[in-house]
Amino acid sequence: MNVNLYDFELPEQLIAQTPLLDRTASRLLTLNKENGEVNHHTFPDIIDFLQPGDTLVLNDTRVLPARLFGTKEDTGAKAEVLLLKNVEGDRWEALVKPGKKLKAGSVIVFSDELKAVIDEEGEMGARLLTFSYDGIFQEILDRLGEMPLPPYIRETLDDRERYQTVYAKHEGSAAAPTAGLHFTEELLNRIRDKGVNVAFITLHVGLGTFRPMSVDKVEEHVMHEEYYSLSQETADLINETKKRGNRIFAVGTTSCRTLETVGSKFEKDGQLQESSGWTKIFIYPGYTFKVIDGMLTNFHLPKSTLVMLVSALAGREQIMHAYEEAIKEQYRFFSFGDAMLIY
């Protein structure tokens, strides 16, 4: 399957540069995956598509202020580090700029209290670094680090919390699970009041988010590992929902990938159980979904693994048609953009 099948022309002015003042003010495109019907709504209308007994699953990861700026100790040249995941103790996997000049043994100085030495090159161009510091690492990171906004966002983010979901809890992501940015506590409570269950999983978003596909054939792409965790409480809720014949809605591709990873793990039993570990699941057309019935998601980059994932759920032609409609109707795209509900 050629990657170009998932390409489309996106006018640059449709790339949302800043979040809306009101999280719930986004538009909502709905796509019926059975018949391809597309309709246009505002985000709070999502309540109308959820029924009592359904379960909405959200990713409660919290984004690290993971972008650090410093200088090479020996030359004073500028250096940039984007933390991806904590490997062990003070050792981290990270992306670095300029990559060609930051080899093993290089020391980067961020401040009087924080330094890092590059230990070795990791996979997909990443580096493994060990930090040394005076004080508490997390507090230093909160002071010196910046939010790791995607490269297509060029505006400054005044309020860090707008790149966090209102339910963000477990710190460790290098990017936000952006489908969840549309929710407020008030809207979540209204959803609960309707009798819809709200459950949480954790997936810390890593390198895969920042890496474009570099192959021509979809099947040859290799995903980067990301850490996930699903509690027994959430597993029980999902099992009960399925048993009743109600639906599971994943909020975002990260929730979807976590649920499908665990679903694959316990496929023989048919019952999810508490699970944690690393996943590199790659979902593209031809995949058979084991857990989710629908998904809330934002609009994704052309030729991205995320466009392939939603195409696996709703069909490539239907997704491409929905994206054509979204462009025609001037929807806002990507992280701070509008949302799509596939049901």
N, C-alpha and C positions, 0 to 999 in steps of 0.2 A: 504494500500500500504506500503510495507516494505522499510525502509530506505536503506537497503542493496542493493536494486535495483540500487542505485545511487553510488555504490562504484566502485573504480577502483584502480589498482596498478600504482603508480607514482614514477619513479626513482627520488631519492632525488636530483640528479645533474641537473634535469630539473627545479627546483625551482629557479627562477631568484633572485639573491641576490642584484644586483645593477641595476640602470637604464642605458640604452644605452646612449652614448654621444649625439647622435642625436635622438630626440623624435620620428621622423618619420621612423627610421631605423628598426623598429619592422617588423616581418613577419605578414601576414594576411591570416588566413584560412577562406575560404568562404564556407558556407553551404546553399544550396538551400533547403528551408524547404518543398517545394512541391515534389521534387523527390529525396532528400537526397544526391545530387551530391556535392562532396567535391573538392575544388581546392586550390592551394597554390599561394600566391602573396606576395608582399611587401606592407607595410601599405598605401603609397600614392595611390595605385591602387584602394582604396575605391572610388575614384572619378568616376571610370568606372561603379560602381554599383548604383550610385545615378543619378537620372534623373531630368531635369529642372522641377520645380514645386513641387518636393519632399521637405519634411521638416525634418531637422536633429535637434533633441532636446537634449541639453546638460545641465548637472547639474553644476551650477556655485557656489556651496558651496566652502568655503575655510577651510582648515584644521587648527585647533588650535594646537599650540605647547603644547599638552594636557597632556604630561607625566611629572610629577613632582617627585623629589626625596627629601626626608627629613628624620627627625628622630622623634621618639615619645618623647614628652616633658619630661615625667616622667622617662623613662628608657634609652633614648639615642639610642634605637634600630632603625635600618634602616626601613624606610617606603616608599612605592611607591604609587602614586595616578595617576589614568588615568581619566581625566575629560571626561564625556560623554555628559552632556547637562546642560545648565543653567536653573535652575528651576525658580528662581526669585531673583532679586537683586544679593547678594553675596552668594546665596545658589546654590549648584551644585549637580548633581548626578554623582557618580564616582565609578570606581572599585579601590579596595585597596589591597595592599600586605604588610605583610601577613594578610590575611582576618581574621584568627582566633584570632589574637591578637589586631586587630583594631576595637574595639567595640564602642558603643555609649558612648560619654563622652571623648574619647581619643582625645588628642591634638597633631597635627603634626606640627613641625617647619620646614619650608623650607629655611628660611633666617631671618635676623634681621627684614626684612620688610614684611614677609609673614608667616601667620599661618593659620591653619584650625582646627576646632573642628568637630568631627563626631557627628551628631545629632541623626541619627537613621539608621536602616537597611532598604534598599529599596527592590524592587523586583529583582529576579534572582541574588541575591548575591551582588547587588550594595549597596552603602552607600550614604546617604545624608549628605553633609558637608556645613558648613558655614565658609567663609574665612574672615580674618581680615588682614589689610595691611596698609602700609604707602605709599601713592602715588596713581598712576593710575594702576588698576588691570591689564589691557591689556598690559601695558608697562612692568610690573613686569613679567607677564607670558611670554612675548617675550624674556626676558632675562634669566629666570630660566627654562622655559619649553623646552622639547625636542619633536621632531615629534613622534607621536604614531605609529611607524612602527609595522606591524603585527609580531607575535612571530616567524614565520618561516623565517623572514629576520634577519640574524645575523650579517651582515656587517654594518659598520657605514655609514650613509648618510652624505656626505661632504657638499652638497648643499641642504638646506631645500626646495628650490623652486622646486626641482625635484620630490617632493611628493605633489606638487600642479599642477593643470591644469593651462595652460596659461591664461585662462579666469576666474579663481577663483576670487570671489568677496565678497560673504557674509560669514563672519567667523562664524563657529559654529560646524564643523564636527570633529568627533573623528577618522576619516579615510578618505582617498581620494577616490573619485569616479574614480577608476583606468582606466576604459576604455577611459576616456578623456585625460589621460597622453600622448597619442600618437600624439595629435594634436599640431601644431604650428600655429601662427597667419597667416603665409604665406600659409599653407595648407588650413586653414579655408577660407581665401580670394579666393583661387583657387576654392574651393567648391561653394562659393557665386557667383563667376564669371560664373560658369556653369549654374546659375539660380536656384540653390538649396537654400532654405531658412534655416537660422540658427537661432534657437530659444533657450531660456533658461528657465529652472525651477530651483528651489532650494529644495534640500532635505539634511538635516544635518544628516550624518551617525552616528548611535549611537551604543548601546549595542549589537544589533543583529549581528553586524559584528564580534564581539569577542567571541560570544557564539556558541559552536558546538551544534548540535542537541543531546538531551539527551533522546529521545524517540525512540521506535522501529517502530512505525507506523507514517507515514508522517502526517496524518490528525490530530494527537494529538499535534503536535508542535505549540507553541504559539510564535508569533513574538513580538519583543519589539517595543514600539512606537517611531516614529521618526517624527520630524517636517518637513513639506513641505510647499511650496508656489508656486503658478502658477498665473502669471499676466494675466490681460485681453488681453494684447497685444499678448501673447503666445497663449491664448485660441482662439482668433480670427484667428490667423495664422493657427492653427491646424484645426479649423472648415472650413476655406476656402480651405485648402489642401484636406481635406476629400471630400468636396463638388465637387471639380474638378476631383476627382478620382485619385489623386496622393497619395503617400505613406508617412507615418510617421515612421521615424527611431529613436528609443531611443538610446542614447549613454550611455550605462551602465544600470545595473539592477536598480540603484537608479532612473534614469530618467524614466525607464519603470514602476516602482512601483508608482511613483508620477502620471504619466499620467493615469495609470489604476485606481488609487484611485479616481482621479477627474472624470474619465470616468464613474465609478460606481456611483458616486454621482449625475451625471447629465444624467444617462442612459435613463430615461424616456423622457427627452427633446431632447436628441440626439445632443445637442450643449454644448460644454464646456463653463464654465464661470470662471471668477477669483475665486480662492479658496486658502485657507490656513488652516492649522490645523495639527493634528497628525494622522499618519497612522500606522497600523500594518498589512497591507495587506500581505497575504502569497499566492504566486502564485505557483501552482504545477499542474502536468498533470490532465486534466479535466476542467481546467479554460478556459473560453471563453474570448479572448482579445477584448476589446472594443475600443481601441484607436490605438495601435501600429501595424505596419505591418512588421517591421523588427527591428533588434537590433545589435549594435556593443557591444561586451563584451570581457573581458579577459577570460582566462581559470581558472576554479574555483576548490576549494578543493573537494575531494571525500565526498560524503554523506552530502553536504552542501545545504542549502535552495536555493543557487544561481544556482547550477546544476539542481535543480528541476524546477526553474523558466525558464531556457533556454529549458529544456525538455518540458515544457508546450507549448512553442512557436514552437519548431521544432520536437517534438516527442522524447521519451526516447531512442529508439533504434538508431535513427539518431544521437542524441547527443553522445551517447556512442561510435558509430562508428567514429564520427568526433574526439573524444578524443583519440581513439585508433590510428587514423591517425596522430594526433598531437604528440603523444608520439613516434610513429615510426619515424616521421620526425624530432624529437628532437626540438620541439617548446619549448619556455621558458614559464613557468607557473606562475600564480598568479599576485600579484600587479605590479611588474616591468617586467612582461612577455609580450608575444606576444598577438595578438588580433584575434577574430573571428567575422565575419560578418554573421548574419543569415538574409537571404533575401527571 
